[in-house]
Amino acid sequence: MSFVGTTSVRAEGFTPPGPGDFNLPPIGPDNTFEFLGQSMYAGVTKPMLQLVLAAVLMFVVFRAASAKRAMVPNRLQFAGEAMYGFVRNSMARDIIGSRDFMRFVPYLFALFFFILLNNLFATIPFIQFPTFSRAGMVYGLAALSWVIYNVAGINKHGFVGYLKLQTVPAGIKGPMLLLLVPLEFMSNIVVRPVTLALRLFANMLAGHLLLILFALGGEYLLFEAAGAVRPVGLLAWLLFIAIAFLELLVQFLQAYVFVLLNAMYISGALADEH
Amino acid sequence: MTGDLNGNLNMIGYGLAAIGPGVGIGLIFAAYINGVARQPEAQSRLQSIAILGFALAEALAIIGIALAFVL
């Protein structure tokens, strides 16, 4: 295990940021304990607090939006209905199908806004840390999604029927099955949760790393570099601002893709036998 | 510039690994735009297929970046 960029020091004195910058120390006292030969921290870190904050914020906002349930919605209720309608209609209903999509709407809805809010924390001032750039935070979500779509499929088709649905492609006969069944099993059961988790995590980590690099690099160029090179720092900061806006798009897109794929996996698990 | 290069070969590997998915995502969205241009009413059906294809292609690049950081 070598972590890139944590130890390489340039001759000029600029230390590039690396994944090590995402290892925030726990808030409060350092309680370390030994686990599997590694020293682990026992404590509360910033991303943990952000998860709780996101849940509380979501609860408060949507609770307030759905408190009155007036026939003529006020502004907040209208916004809440628009957000709910977006997830319900454009994702859940169109992909899972109108027969049994309502069961999954609460999960997809909560998932979408939870991920979106946690991604937006990377941009909101004074927080400025994407929760899901810590891989452990994403594994929980991916595991939950994996359990949900598999249980939905097993409930509908039975265990053997579900396995058959997920691993035996339609219209294939004979020796090709020997090749395709393990492949399909790998891609549909094993790799899906891994890529689901890694997609969100890697996007958040890479985007934030890029922002750190431009910010620190621009600062270094402006204040420490040789005289003629200094104005380049301003260019770096302009790019930093541009990339920050690109990141806003990526944050929304990743939440969207995560939930859309969840809906697709559910609809695949509920598909009729072919 | 002191003339010595330092850095990590992993990153070159990741750059190479990102070529394929990049081309693939481009092709997927080119086909999607084509399809919507020819049949605008098929957009909702094509969109989910396009996003699925995009996600499958992107998974390769993601495996690349994960391995670049941990190996």
Boltz contact constraints between the chains, C-beta under 6 A:
constraints:
  - contact:
      token1: [A, 4]
      token2: [B, 8]
      max_distance: 6.0
  - contact:
      token1: [A, 8]
      token2: [B, 6]
      max_distance: 6.0
  - contact:
      token1: [A, 11]
      token2: [B, 2]
      max_distance: 6.0
  - contact:
      token1: [A, 19]
      token2: [B, 69]
      max_distance: 6.0
  - contact:
      token1: [A, 94]
      token2: [B, 44]
      max_distance: 6.0
  - contact:
      token1: [A, 95]
      token2: [B, 48]
      max_distance: 6.0
  - contact:
      token1: [A, 195]
      token2: [B, 59]
      max_distance: 6.0
  - contact:
      token1: [A, 198]
      token2: [B, 62]
      max_distance: 6.0
  - contact:
      token1: [A, 198]
      token2: [B, 66]
      max_distance: 6.0
  - contact:
      token1: [A, 199]
      token2: [B, 62]
      max_distance: 6.0
  - contact:
      token1: [A, 202]
      token2: [B, 62]
      max_distance: 6.0
  - contact:
      token1: [A, 202]
      token2: [B, 65]
      max_distance: 6.0
  - contact:
      token1: [A, 257]
      token2: [B, 55]
      max_distance: 6.0
  - contact:
      token1: [A, 260]
      token2: [B, 51]
      max_distance: 6.0
  - contact:
      token1: [A, 261]
      token2: [B, 55]
      max_distance: 6.0
  - contact:
      token1: [A, 264]
      token2: [B, 52]
      max_distance: 6.0
